[in-house]
Amino acid sequence: MKELEKLKTKDAKDRRIALKVARAVQQEERKKWNKNRPVQHSYGEAEGEVDSESDNEDEDEDEADREEEEAKAALDGTAMPREESATVISISRKSCVCGGTDHMRRSSKKCPQNPKMQKD
């Protein structure tokens, strides 16, 4: 009960109001600071490398080349459409309950189980 009475006092109310005002002032200061801060673009680099400046440019280039080769190898391993083949294989596309992969819902005009199309 004493704690509740302490919270209702004028000093406690003034303290709560002062904290709210201080938070609002800090928020405005953060907004201004972020607005004046220069924008740093990563342009495809890893997030950890954006802020850190490296002295070894060759190592960065080697690492970028290695990452690019790994990405190409990963793309070669997945089911990507090739220029020489006309079939496209989807990796994890949702399908309709009828089993068709060109649509996802029975309400589609392409679905043979569409109740609106079966009224004929």
N, CA, C and O atoms as a GROMACS GRO file, in nm:
protein
  480
    1MET      N    1   0.082  -0.119   0.000
    1MET     CA    2   0.000   0.000   0.000
    1MET      C    3   0.086   0.126   0.000
    1MET      O    4   0.053   0.226  -0.063
    2LYS      N    5   0.199   0.118   0.072
    2LYS     CA    6   0.285   0.235   0.080
    2LYS      C    7   0.343   0.268  -0.058
    2LYS      O    8   0.361   0.385  -0.093
    3GLU      N    9   0.372   0.161  -0.136
    3GLU     CA   10   0.429   0.185  -0.269
    3GLU      C   11   0.327   0.254  -0.359
    3GLU      O   12   0.363   0.343  -0.437
    4LEU      N   13   0.201   0.213  -0.349
    4LEU     CA   14   0.097   0.277  -0.429
    4LEU      C   15   0.079   0.423  -0.390
    4LEU      O   16   0.058   0.509  -0.476
    5GLU      N   17   0.087   0.450  -0.262
    5GLU     CA   18   0.073   0.588  -0.216
    5GLU      C   19   0.191   0.673  -0.262
    5GLU      O   20   0.176   0.792  -0.292
    6LYS      N   21   0.310   0.610  -0.265
    6LYS     CA   22   0.428   0.683  -0.313
    6LYS      C   23   0.415   0.718  -0.461
    6LYS      O   24   0.459   0.825  -0.504
    7LEU      N   25   0.353   0.627  -0.539
    7LEU     CA   26   0.337   0.652  -0.682
    7LEU      C   27   0.236   0.763  -0.710
    7LEU      O   28   0.240   0.826  -0.816
    8LYS      N   29   0.146   0.787  -0.615
    8LYS     CA   30   0.043   0.889  -0.636
    8LYS      C   31   0.086   1.028  -0.592
    8LYS      O   32   0.013   1.124  -0.614
    9THR      N   33   0.201   1.040  -0.531
    9THR     CA   34   0.244   1.171  -0.483
    9THR      C   35   0.281   1.263  -0.598
    9THR      O   36   0.304   1.218  -0.711
   10LYS      N   37   0.285   1.391  -0.569
   10LYS     CA   38   0.316   1.491  -0.671
   10LYS      C   39   0.459   1.475  -0.722
   10LYS      O   40   0.486   1.496  -0.840
   11ASP      N   41   0.551   1.439  -0.631
   11ASP     CA   42   0.690   1.418  -0.673
   11ASP      C   43   0.702   1.303  -0.773
   11ASP      O   44   0.776   1.313  -0.871
   12ALA      N   45   0.629   1.195  -0.749
   12ALA     CA   46   0.635   1.080  -0.839
   12ALA      C   47   0.576   1.116  -0.975
   12ALA      O   48   0.629   1.076  -1.079
   13LYS      N   49   0.467   1.191  -0.974
   13LYS     CA   50   0.407   1.234  -1.101
   13LYS      C   51   0.503   1.323  -1.178
   13LYS      O   52   0.518   1.309  -1.300
   14ASP      N   53   0.567   1.416  -1.108
   14ASP     CA   54   0.663   1.505  -1.173
   14ASP      C   55   0.780   1.426  -1.231
   14ASP      O   56   0.829   1.456  -1.340
   15ARG      N   57   0.825   1.324  -1.157
   15ARG     CA   58   0.935   1.240  -1.203
   15ARG      C   59   0.896   1.164  -1.330
   15ARG      O   60   0.974   1.156  -1.425
   16ARG      N   61   0.773   1.108  -1.333
   16ARG     CA   62   0.726   1.036  -1.451
   16ARG      C   63   0.716   1.128  -1.571
   16ARG      O   64   0.754   1.091  -1.682
   17ILE      N   65   0.665   1.248  -1.550
   17ILE     CA   66   0.653   1.345  -1.659
   17ILE      C   67   0.790   1.385  -1.709
   17ILE      O   68   0.811   1.398  -1.830
   18ALA      N   69   0.885   1.405  -1.617
   18ALA     CA   70   1.021   1.442  -1.657
   18ALA      C   71   1.086   1.331  -1.739
   18ALA      O   72   1.157   1.359  -1.835
   19LEU      N   73   1.062   1.205  -1.701
   19LEU     CA   74   1.117   1.093  -1.778
   19LEU      C   75   1.058   1.087  -1.919
   19LEU      O   76   1.128   1.060  -2.016
   20LYS      N   77   0.927   1.112  -1.929
   20LYS     CA   78   0.862   1.112  -2.060
   20LYS      C   79   0.918   1.223  -2.149
   20LYS      O   80   0.944   1.202  -2.268
   21VAL      N   81   0.936   1.340  -2.091
   21VAL     CA   82   0.991   1.453  -2.166
   21VAL      C   83   1.134   1.422  -2.209
   21VAL      O   84   1.173   1.452  -2.322
   22ALA      N   85   1.213   1.364  -2.118
   22ALA     CA   86   1.351   1.330  -2.151
   22ALA      C   87   1.357   1.228  -2.265
   22ALA      O   88   1.442   1.239  -2.353
   23ARG      N   89   1.268   1.128  -2.262
   23ARG     CA   90   1.264   1.030  -2.371
   23ARG      C   91   1.229   1.095  -2.503
   23ARG      O   92   1.287   1.062  -2.606
   24ALA      N   93   1.132   1.187  -2.501
   24ALA     CA   94   1.093   1.256  -2.623
   24ALA      C   95   1.208   1.340  -2.678
   24ALA      O   96   1.230   1.344  -2.799
   25VAL      N   97   1.280   1.408  -2.589
   25VAL     CA   98   1.395   1.489  -2.632
   25VAL      C   99   1.504   1.401  -2.691
   25VAL      O  100   1.561   1.434  -2.795
   26GLN      N  101   1.532   1.287  -2.626
   26GLN     CA  102   1.634   1.196  -2.678
   26GLN      C  103   1.593   1.141  -2.815
   26GLN      O  104   1.678   1.125  -2.903
   27GLN      N  105   1.465   1.113  -2.832
   27GLN     CA  106   1.418   1.062  -2.960
   27GLN      C  107   1.438   1.165  -3.071
   27GLN      O  108   1.482   1.132  -3.181
   28GLU      N  109   1.407   1.290  -3.042
   28GLU     CA  110   1.427   1.397  -3.140
   28GLU      C  111   1.575   1.413  -3.173
   28GLU      O  112   1.611   1.434  -3.289
   29GLU      N  113   1.662   1.403  -3.071
   29GLU     CA  114   1.806   1.414  -3.095
   29GLU      C  115   1.855   1.299  -3.183
   29GLU      O  116   1.937   1.320  -3.272
   30ARG      N  117   1.804   1.177  -3.158
   30ARG     CA  118   1.843   1.062  -3.241
   30ARG      C  119   1.798   1.081  -3.385
   30ARG      O  120   1.871   1.048  -3.478
   31LYS      N  121   1.676   1.134  -3.403
   31LYS     CA  122   1.626   1.159  -3.539
   31LYS      C  123   1.715   1.258  -3.612
   31LYS      O  124   1.750   1.236  -3.728
   32LYS      N  125   1.752   1.366  -3.544
   32LYS     CA  126   1.838   1.467  -3.607
   32LYS      C  127   1.975   1.409  -3.638
   32LYS      O  128   2.031   1.435  -3.744
   33TRP      N  129   2.029   1.330  -3.545
   33TRP     CA  130   2.161   1.270  -3.566
   33TRP      C  131   2.159   1.174  -3.685
   33TRP      O  132   2.250   1.175  -3.767
   34ASN      N  133   2.053   1.092  -3.693
   34ASN     CA  134   2.042   0.998  -3.806
   34ASN      C  135   2.024   1.072  -3.938
   34ASN      O  136   2.074   1.028  -4.041
   35LYS      N  137   1.952   1.183  -3.934
   35LYS     CA  138   1.928   1.260  -4.056
   35LYS      C  139   2.057   1.324  -4.107
   35LYS      O  140   2.079   1.329  -4.228
   36ASN      N  141   2.142   1.372  -4.017
   36ASN     CA  142   2.267   1.437  -4.056
   36ASN      C  143   2.379   1.337  -4.084
   36ASN      O  144   2.483   1.376  -4.139
   37ARG      N  145   2.360   1.213  -4.049
   37ARG     CA  146   2.462   1.110  -4.069
   37ARG      C  147   2.472   1.077  -4.218
   37ARG      O  148   2.370   1.065  -4.285
   38PRO      N  149   2.593   1.062  -4.271
   38PRO     CA  150   2.607   1.030  -4.413
   38PRO      C  151   2.559   0.887  -4.442
   38PRO      O  152   2.576   0.797  -4.359
   39VAL      N  153   2.499   0.869  -4.558
   39VAL     CA  154   2.448   0.739  -4.597
   39VAL      C  155   2.564   0.653  -4.644
   39VAL      O  156   2.648   0.697  -4.723
   40GLN      N  157   2.570   0.530  -4.594
   40GLN     CA  158   2.674   0.437  -4.634
   40GLN      C  159   2.609   0.322  -4.708
   40GLN      O  160   2.536   0.242  -4.648
   41HIS      N  161   2.634   0.311  -4.837
   41HIS     CA  162   2.577   0.204  -4.918
   41HIS      C  163   2.671   0.086  -4.920
   41HIS      O  164   2.793   0.102  -4.926
   42SER      N  165   2.616  -0.033  -4.915
   42SER     CA  166   2.699  -0.153  -4.917
   42SER      C  167   2.723  -0.201  -5.059
   42SER      O  168   2.828  -0.260  -5.087
   43TYR      N  169   2.630  -0.178  -5.149
   43TYR     CA  170   2.643  -0.220  -5.288
   43TYR      C  171   2.679  -0.368  -5.300
   43TYR      O  172   2.770  -0.404  -5.374
   44GLY      N  173   2.609  -0.452  -5.226
   44GLY     CA  174   2.627  -0.595  -5.239
   44GLY      C  175   2.732  -0.655  -5.150
   44GLY      O  176   2.750  -0.777  -5.154
   45GLU      N  177   2.802  -0.578  -5.070
   45GLU     CA  178   2.901  -0.634  -4.980
   45GLU      C  179   2.830  -0.692  -4.858
   45GLU      O  180   2.714  -0.662  -4.832
   46ALA      N  181   2.900  -0.775  -4.786
   46ALA     CA  182   2.844  -0.832  -4.664
   46ALA      C  183   2.823  -0.720  -4.563
   46ALA      O  184   2.892  -0.618  -4.567
   47GLU      N  185   2.728  -0.738  -4.473
   47GLU     CA  186   2.692  -0.632  -4.380
   47GLU      C  187   2.806  -0.595  -4.287
   47GLU      O  188   2.821  -0.478  -4.252
   48GLY      N  189   2.887  -0.691  -4.247
   48GLY     CA  190   2.997  -0.664  -4.156
   48GLY      C  191   3.107  -0.582  -4.221
   48GLY      O  192   3.184  -0.516  -4.151
   49GLU      N  193   3.116  -0.585  -4.352
   49GLU     CA  194   3.223  -0.515  -4.422
   49GLU      C  195   3.188  -0.371  -4.455
   49GLU      O  196   3.275  -0.297  -4.501
   50VAL      N  197   3.065  -0.329  -4.434
   50VAL     CA  198   3.022  -0.196  -4.474
   50VAL      C  199   3.094  -0.088  -4.394
   50VAL      O  200   3.146   0.008  -4.451
   51ASP      N  201   3.098  -0.103  -4.262
   51ASP     CA  202   3.156   0.000  -4.178
   51ASP      C  203   3.308  -0.010  -4.167
   51ASP      O  204   3.376   0.090  -4.144
   52SER      N  205   3.361  -0.130  -4.183
   52SER     CA  206   3.505  -0.148  -4.163
   52SER      C  207   3.580  -0.125  -4.293
   52SER      O  208   3.543  -0.178  -4.398
   53GLU      N  209   3.685  -0.046  -4.284
   53GLU     CA  210   3.770  -0.018  -4.400
   53GLU      C  211   3.889  -0.113  -4.391
   53GLU      O  212   3.955  -0.120  -4.287
   54SER      N  213   3.917  -0.185  -4.499
   54SER     CA  214   4.026  -0.282  -4.498
   54SER      C  215   4.147  -0.225  -4.568
   54SER      O  216   4.133  -0.155  -4.669
   55ASP      N  217   4.268  -0.255  -4.515
   55ASP     CA  218   4.391  -0.210  -4.578
   55ASP      C  219   4.431  -0.301  -4.693
   55ASP      O  220   4.501  -0.258  -4.784
   56ASN      N  221   4.389  -0.426  -4.689
   56ASN     CA  222   4.429  -0.522  -4.791
   56ASN      C  223   4.322  -0.531  -4.898
   56ASN      O  224   4.224  -0.605  -4.885
   57GLU      N  225   4.340  -0.456  -5.004
   57GLU     CA  226   4.243  -0.454  -5.113
   57GLU      C  227   4.245  -0.586  -5.189
   57GLU      O  228   4.141  -0.632  -5.235
   58ASP      N  229   4.365  -0.649  -5.202
   58ASP     CA  230   4.376  -0.774  -5.276
   58ASP      C  231   4.297  -0.885  -5.208
   58ASP      O  232   4.231  -0.964  -5.275
   59GLU      N  233   4.302  -0.890  -5.076
   59GLU     CA  234   4.228  -0.992  -5.004
   59GLU      C  235   4.078  -0.972  -5.022
   59GLU      O  236   4.004  -1.070  -5.036
   60ASP      N  237   4.033  -0.847  -5.023
   60ASP     CA  238   3.891  -0.820  -5.044
   60ASP      C  239   3.848  -0.864  -5.184
   60ASP      O  240   3.740  -0.921  -5.201
   61GLU      N  241   3.932  -0.836  -5.284
   61GLU     CA  242   3.899  -0.876  -5.420
   61GLU      C  243   3.898  -1.027  -5.433
   61GLU      O  244   3.810  -1.083  -5.499
   62ASP      N  245   3.996  -1.096  -5.370
   62ASP     CA  246   3.999  -1.242  -5.376
   62ASP      C  247   3.876  -1.300  -5.309
   62ASP      O  248   3.817  -1.396  -5.359
   63GLU      N  249   3.838  -1.242  -5.197
   63GLU     CA  250   3.720  -1.290  -5.126
   63GLU      C  251   3.594  -1.266  -5.210
   63GLU      O  252   3.506  -1.352  -5.214
   64ALA      N  253   3.585  -1.152  -5.275
   64ALA     CA  254   3.469  -1.123  -5.359
   64ALA      C  255   3.464  -1.220  -5.477
   64ALA      O  256   3.356  -1.268  -5.513
   65ASP      N  257   3.581  -1.250  -5.537
   65ASP     CA  258   3.584  -1.346  -5.647
   65ASP      C  259   3.541  -1.484  -5.599
   65ASP      O  260   3.467  -1.554  -5.668
   66ARG      N  261   3.588  -1.523  -5.481
   66ARG     CA  262   3.554  -1.654  -5.427
   66ARG      C  263   3.404  -1.662  -5.399
   66ARG      O  264   3.340  -1.763  -5.428
   67GLU      N  265   3.347  -1.556  -5.343
   67GLU     CA  266   3.204  -1.554  -5.316
   67GLU      C  267   3.124  -1.560  -5.445
   67GLU      O  268   3.019  -1.625  -5.452
   68GLU      N  269   3.172  -1.491  -5.549
   68GLU     CA  270   3.103  -1.493  -5.677
   68GLU      C  271   3.106  -1.633  -5.738
   68GLU      O  272   3.007  -1.680  -5.793
   69GLU      N  273   3.222  -1.701  -5.728
   69GLU     CA  274   3.232  -1.837  -5.779
   69GLU      C  275   3.141  -1.932  -5.702
   69GLU      O  276   3.078  -2.019  -5.762
   70GLU      N  277   3.134  -1.915  -5.570
   70GLU     CA  278   3.045  -1.998  -5.489
   70GLU      C  279   2.900  -1.975  -5.528
   70GLU      O  280   2.821  -2.069  -5.533
   71ALA      N  281   2.864  -1.850  -5.554
   71ALA     CA  282   2.727  -1.819  -5.595
   71ALA      C  283   2.694  -1.882  -5.729
   71ALA      O  284   2.586  -1.937  -5.748
   72LYS      N  285   2.790  -1.875  -5.823
   72LYS     CA  286   2.768  -1.938  -5.953
   72LYS      C  287   2.754  -2.089  -5.939
   72LYS      O  288   2.670  -2.150  -6.005
   73ALA      N  289   2.836  -2.149  -5.853
   73ALA     CA  290   2.828  -2.293  -5.831
   73ALA      C  291   2.693  -2.331  -5.770
   73ALA      O  292   2.634  -2.433  -5.805
   74ALA      N  293   2.645  -2.248  -5.678
   74ALA     CA  294   2.516  -2.276  -5.616
   74ALA      C  295   2.403  -2.263  -5.718
   74ALA      O  296   2.308  -2.341  -5.716
   75LEU      N  297   2.414  -2.165  -5.807
   75LEU     CA  298   2.311  -2.148  -5.909
   75LEU      C  299   2.314  -2.263  -6.009
   75LEU      O  300   2.209  -2.304  -6.058
   76ASP      N  301   2.433  -2.314  -6.039
   76ASP     CA  302   2.442  -2.426  -6.132
   76ASP      C  303   2.378  -2.550  -6.073
   76ASP      O  304   2.324  -2.633  -6.147
   77GLY      N  305   2.385  -2.566  -5.942
   77GLY     CA  306   2.330  -2.684  -5.877
   77GLY      C  307   2.179  -2.679  -5.862
   77GLY      O  308   2.117  -2.784  -5.848
   78THR      N  309   2.118  -2.564  -5.865
   78THR     CA  310   1.973  -2.554  -5.848
   78THR      C  311   1.902  -2.568  -5.981
   78THR      O  312   1.966  -2.569  -6.087
   79ALA      N  313   1.773  -2.577  -5.975
   79ALA     CA  314   1.693  -2.596  -6.096
   79ALA      C  315   1.663  -2.460  -6.159
   79ALA      O  316   1.552  -2.408  -6.145
   80MET      N  317   1.759  -2.405  -6.227
   80MET     CA  318   1.742  -2.278  -6.296
   80MET      C  319   1.717  -2.306  -6.443
   80MET      O  320   1.773  -2.402  -6.497
   81PRO      N  321   1.636  -2.225  -6.511
   81PRO     CA  322   1.613  -2.247  -6.653
   81PRO      C  323   1.739  -2.224  -6.734
   81PRO      O  324   1.813  -2.128  -6.712
   82ARG      N  325   1.763  -2.312  -6.827
   82ARG     CA  326   1.880  -2.303  -6.913
   82ARG      C  327   1.837  -2.249  -7.049
   82ARG      O  328   1.720  -2.259  -7.087
   83GLU      N  329   1.931  -2.194  -7.121
   83GLU     CA  330   1.900  -2.142  -7.254
   83GLU      C  331   1.875  -2.256  -7.352
   83GLU      O  332   1.792  -2.243  -7.442
   84GLU      N  333   1.947  -2.368  -7.335
   84GLU     CA  334   1.933  -2.476  -7.430
   84GLU      C  335   1.809  -2.562  -7.405
   84GLU      O  336   1.762  -2.630  -7.496
   85SER      N  337   1.754  -2.560  -7.283
   85SER     CA  338   1.635  -2.639  -7.255
   85SER      C  339   1.515  -2.547  -7.238
   85SER      O  340   1.527  -2.435  -7.188
   86ALA      N  341   1.400  -2.596  -7.279
   86ALA     CA  342   1.279  -2.514  -7.274
   86ALA      C  343   1.197  -2.541  -7.149
   86ALA      O  344   1.103  -2.466  -7.121
   87THR      N  345   1.230  -2.644  -7.072
   87THR     CA  346   1.151  -2.675  -6.954
   87THR      C  347   1.203  -2.598  -6.834
   87THR      O  348   1.324  -2.581  -6.817
   88VAL      N  349   1.111  -2.552  -6.753
   88VAL     CA  350   1.146  -2.480  -6.631
   88VAL      C  351   1.098  -2.564  -6.514
   88VAL      O  352   0.981  -2.601  -6.507
   89ILE      N  353   1.189  -2.594  -6.424
   89ILE     CA  354   1.155  -2.675  -6.307
   89ILE      C  355   1.147  -2.582  -6.188
   89ILE      O  356   1.241  -2.508  -6.159
   90SER      N  357   1.035  -2.586  -6.117
   90SER     CA  358   1.022  -2.502  -5.999
   90SER      C  359   1.072  -2.580  -5.878
   90SER      O  360   1.054  -2.701  -5.868
   91ILE      N  361   1.134  -2.509  -5.786
   91ILE     CA  362   1.195  -2.575  -5.671
   91ILE      C  363   1.089  -2.609  -5.567
   91ILE      O  364   1.073  -2.726  -5.532
   92SER      N  365   1.017  -2.512  -5.518
   92SER     CA  366   0.917  -2.538  -5.415
   92SER      C  367   0.796  -2.450  -5.438
   92SER      O  368   0.764  -2.365  -5.355
   93ARG      N  369   0.728  -2.470  -5.548
   93ARG     CA  370   0.610  -2.391  -5.579
   93ARG      C  371   0.488  -2.458  -5.519
   93ARG      O  372   0.476  -2.580  -5.522
   94LYS      N  373   0.399  -2.378  -5.466
   94LYS     CA  374   0.277  -2.433  -5.412
   94LYS      C  375   0.189  -2.480  -5.526
   94LYS      O  376   0.190  -2.421  -5.635
   95SER      N  377   0.114  -2.584  -5.502
   95SER     CA  378   0.026  -2.634  -5.606
   95SER      C  379  -0.117  -2.638  -5.553
   95SER      O  380  -0.141  -2.629  -5.433
   96CYS      N  381  -0.208  -2.652  -5.644
   96CYS     CA  382  -0.350  -2.658  -5.610
   96CYS      C  383  -0.383  -2.797  -5.555
   96CYS      O  384  -0.302  -2.888  -5.567
   97VAL      N  385  -0.502  -2.813  -5.496
   97VAL     CA  386  -0.543  -2.944  -5.445
   97VAL      C  387  -0.566  -3.042  -5.558
   97VAL      O  388  -0.562  -3.164  -5.535
   98CYS      N  389  -0.591  -2.994  -5.679
   98CYS     CA  390  -0.610  -3.083  -5.792
   98CYS      C  391  -0.478  -3.137  -5.844
   98CYS      O  392  -0.476  -3.231  -5.924
   99GLY      N  393  -0.367  -3.078  -5.800
   99GLY     CA  394  -0.235  -3.124  -5.843
   99GLY      C  395  -0.173  -3.036  -5.948
   99GLY      O  396  -0.058  -3.058  -5.986
  100GLY      N  397  -0.244  -2.937  -5.998
  100GLY     CA  398  -0.190  -2.847  -6.100
  100GLY      C  399  -0.093  -2.748  -6.039
  100GLY      O  400  -0.118  -2.694  -5.931
  101THR      N  401   0.017  -2.723  -6.109
  101THR     CA  402   0.117  -2.629  -6.058
  101THR      C  403   0.109  -2.494  -6.126
  101THR      O  404   0.179  -2.401  -6.086
  102ASP      N  405   0.024  -2.480  -6.227
  102ASP     CA  406   0.012  -2.351  -6.295
  102ASP      C  407  -0.083  -2.257  -6.221
  102ASP      O  408  -0.094  -2.140  -6.257
  103HIS      N  409  -0.152  -2.308  -6.120
  103HIS     CA  410  -0.239  -2.226  -6.036
  103HIS      C  411  -0.232  -2.280  -5.894
  103HIS      O  412  -0.189  -2.393  -5.872
  104MET      N  413  -0.275  -2.196  -5.796
  104MET     CA  414  -0.264  -2.237  -5.656
  104MET      C  415  -0.400  -2.257  -5.589
  104MET      O  416  -0.407  -2.321  -5.484
  105ARG      N  417  -0.507  -2.205  -5.646
  105ARG     CA  418  -0.637  -2.212  -5.580
  105ARG      C  419  -0.740  -2.279  -5.670
  105ARG      O  420  -0.730  -2.276  -5.793
  106ARG      N  421  -0.839  -2.338  -5.606
  106ARG     CA  422  -0.946  -2.401  -5.684
  106ARG      C  423  -1.033  -2.297  -5.752
  106ARG      O  424  -1.103  -2.330  -5.848
  107SER      N  425  -1.030  -2.174  -5.706
  107SER     CA  426  -1.113  -2.070  -5.765
  107SER      C  427  -1.055  -2.018  -5.897
  107SER      O  428  -1.117  -1.935  -5.963
  108SER      N  429  -0.936  -2.066  -5.934
  108SER     CA  430  -0.875  -2.024  -6.060
  108SER      C  431  -0.952  -2.082  -6.178
  108SER      O  432  -1.009  -2.190  -6.169
  109LYS      N  433  -0.954  -2.009  -6.288
  109LYS     CA  434  -1.022  -2.057  -6.408
  109LYS      C  435  -0.952  -2.177  -6.468
  109LYS      O  436  -1.014  -2.254  -6.542
  110LYS      N  437  -0.826  -2.195  -6.438
  110LYS     CA  438  -0.748  -2.306  -6.492
  110LYS      C  439  -0.773  -2.436  -6.417
  110LYS      O  440  -0.739  -2.544  -6.467
  111CYS      N  441  -0.830  -2.429  -6.298
  111CYS     CA  442  -0.849  -2.548  -6.215
  111CYS      C  443  -0.970  -2.628  -6.264
  111CYS      O  444  -1.078  -2.573  -6.279
  112PRO      N  445  -0.952  -2.758  -6.288
  112PRO     CA  446  -1.066  -2.840  -6.331
  112PRO      C  447  -1.167  -2.864  -6.218
  112PRO      O  448  -1.280  -2.905  -6.245
  113GLN      N  449  -1.128  -2.841  -6.093
  113GLN     CA  450  -1.219  -2.861  -5.980
  113GLN      C  451  -1.289  -2.733  -5.938
  113GLN      O  452  -1.349  -2.729  -5.831
  114ASN      N  453  -1.282  -2.628  -6.019
  114ASN     CA  454  -1.347  -2.501  -5.987
  114ASN      C  455  -1.498  -2.521  -5.990
  114ASN      O  456  -1.552  -2.558  -6.094
  115PRO      N  457  -1.568  -2.498  -5.878
  115PRO     CA  458  -1.712  -2.522  -5.876
  115PRO      C  459  -1.790  -2.429  -5.968
  115PRO      O  460  -1.896  -2.467  -6.017
  116LYS      N  461  -1.741  -2.310  -5.992
  116LYS     CA  462  -1.812  -2.216  -6.080
  116LYS      C  463  -1.805  -2.263  -6.225
  116LYS      O  464  -1.899  -2.240  -6.301
  117MET      N  465  -1.697  -2.327  -6.263
  117MET     CA  466  -1.681  -2.372  -6.401
  117MET      C  467  -1.755  -2.504  -6.424
  117MET      O  468  -1.778  -2.539  -6.540
  118GLN      N  469  -1.792  -2.578  -6.319
  118GLN     CA  470  -1.860  -2.706  -6.333
  118GLN      C  471  -2.011  -2.694  -6.337
  118GLN      O  472  -2.080  -2.795  -6.350
  119LYS      N  473  -2.067  -2.574  -6.326
  119LYS     CA  474  -2.212  -2.554  -6.324
  119LYS      C  475  -2.276  -2.580  -6.461
  119LYS      O  476  -2.398  -2.596  -6.469
  120ASP      N  477  -2.197  -2.585  -6.567
  120ASP     CA  478  -2.252  -2.600  -6.703
  120ASP      C  479  -2.335  -2.719  -6.717
  120ASP      O  480  -2.388  -2.745  -6.825
   0.00000   0.00000   0.00000
